[in-house]
Amino acid sequence: MYKPSKRDQAKVVLAHFLNEEGDKVNGSQPDLIEKKHIITAKLSGTTIEFVDVNGKTLTGVQSFTANMLDANKPFVLSKMKAEYATSVTNALDIERSDYSATAPAILMNGEFKLSQGDRGTIVDMLMDSLINNSVTPNNDDQFHVLEKMEVLKAQSKIEAVIKLPVALPAGVDHYVKITMGGYAPRSK
């Protein structure tokens, strides 16, 4: 029995989404490439926002400008992972941290929400599902495959927030990098 590839499934999801949005694709499915978007944050307090309206595309820190995807670049989200780093206060920064540390229980018990402007919450899960402390870095087993592929619209405000039960201990800097894996239309 034929089982469509993840890319083929993503094409169907995106074509259906675009048709619902009134951006008719006349039954054709867009040509997609694998893509990963990343967002990072220094953790402080109990509510941590990842995406900033003044944010800039910065290699290893944030892969899209401001708080939205570029025009004509929707993204089919199929999997996610979170990685944790810590360092002595002011010793490293978000760009130079090694995201391979074991996440503390406070972070694992946190809640992650990804939402988008007029569409509401797209992903809502415990950090425990996104951080896999039992595998080595750069291992695809770290990714949590979403039950349903979701589309992030181009040019629509994205919010990504972690809520922690209590603040993480002071005295060290804490960082989290979220990697979103999926598919985007091929550039022409």
N, C-alpha and C positions, 0 to 999 in steps of 0.2 A: 504494500500500500504506500502511495506517494505521500510524503510529509513535506510541505513547503519549508524552505529555508527561512531563517529569521529575517533575512533581507527581503524575501518575497512577502512574508507576513507584514513587514514594515511598509512595503509599497502599498499593500491593500489598505492598511490602517491610515496612511497619509492620504491616499486618493479619496477614501471615504470622508476623512476629516475635511479636506479641501472642498469637496462637493457640498458638505453641510454648511461650510462657511460662505458658500456662494462663489467660490473660486473654481469654476467648472474646469475639470480636466478631461471632459468628454470621454470618459471611460478609460483613458490611458493612465498608466501608472508611471509616476516620476522615476527617473533613473537615480538610484540612491548609492551613497558611499557610506562606509562605516565612519563614525565620528565619535569623539569623546569631548565633553565639556567639563571643565573643572571650576570649582569655586572653593575658596579657602577662607578661614577666619581665625583670628586670635580669640581664644575663649576668655571671657571675663563676665562675671555675674551669672545670672540664671537664664537670661534670654540672649541668644547670640544670633545676629543677623549676618548673613553671608553676602548678599548682593546689595551694592550701594549705587544709588542713582549717579554718583560721581565716579564710580569705579571705572577702571581702564582695563583694556585687554593687556595682560601681563603674563608672559610665559611662566608656567608653573604655579600661577596664583589665580587668575581668572581668564577664561577663554572667550568671553564676549564683552562688548563695551557697555558700560553703564548697567542698567538693570533689565535689559531685554536683548533678544537675539536680533541679528541684522535683518534688514528687509529681505523678503523672499527666501529666508533661510529657516523654515520651520524645522523642528527636530523631533524625531520619533524616539522617545525614551523607552529603552527595553531593560536596562539593568543599571544598578548603582552600587557604589561601595564608598565607605568612609575610612580614612586612615588618620591616625593620631600621632602627634609629635609633642615632645616636651623638651625644654632646655632651661638652664639656669637663666633667671631673669636677665634680659637684655644681652645674652650671650649670642643668640642667633635670632634671625627674623623669619618671617613667614616664607620667604623665598629660599632660604638656606637650610631649613629644618629637614631632618631625616624622618619621614613619615613611616616609621616601622616600630614605634613603641607600642607596648600593650596598653590599651585604653583602660582607665580606671573605672570602677563600678559606677561612680556618679555619672560619667559620660554614657556608659552602656545603658543606664536606666533613663537617659534623656529621650525626648521625643523630637523627631525630625519632621518638618512639614515643608512641602514644596507646593506653592500655589501660583496662580497666574491671573492677574487682573480680573476680568469678567468671568472667568471659568471656575474660580474657587480653588479648593484644595485638590491637587493632582496626586500627591504622594503624602501619606501620613503613616509613619511607622516608628517603632522604637529603634534607637541607635544600635541596640543589640543585634538587630537584623542587618544593619549596614556595615558594622565592624566585625570582621572575622579574625579574632586574635590567634586562631590556631593554624594559620597558614603563613607562608613566607611572602614578603613583599613581591609585587609584580606577578602574582599568581592569579590567574583568572578565577580561581575558586573563591577569591575574595569578593567577587561580585554577587549581589543579591539580584536574581532575575525577577523582574516584576511579573505579577500574575497576569496583568494586562498591559500591553504597550500603550503609552500615552503620548500625545502630540503636544509639544510646547510651541505655541504660535510665535511667529516672527513679529517683532515690534509690539509686543504686549508685555507689560510689567511683570517681572518674575520676582517672587519673594521666597527665600529659603531661610528657615529659622530652626534653631535647636532650642528647646526648653529643657533645662536641667532641674532636678528636684531641689538641689542646693548648689551653691557655687563651688567650683573646684578649689583645692587648697592654694593659698598664696605662696609666694616664694619661688615659684617657677612659672615660666610661660607655657601655656597650653595652646596647641593649634590643631585644627581639623581640616582635612582636605576631602571634599566630596567629588567623586568622579562619576559622571553620568554617561553611560555608554548607550549608543543607539545608531541612528541613521539620519542623514540629511541629504537634500537634493544635491546632485552633482552640479558644480559651477559650469556655466557654459562659456 
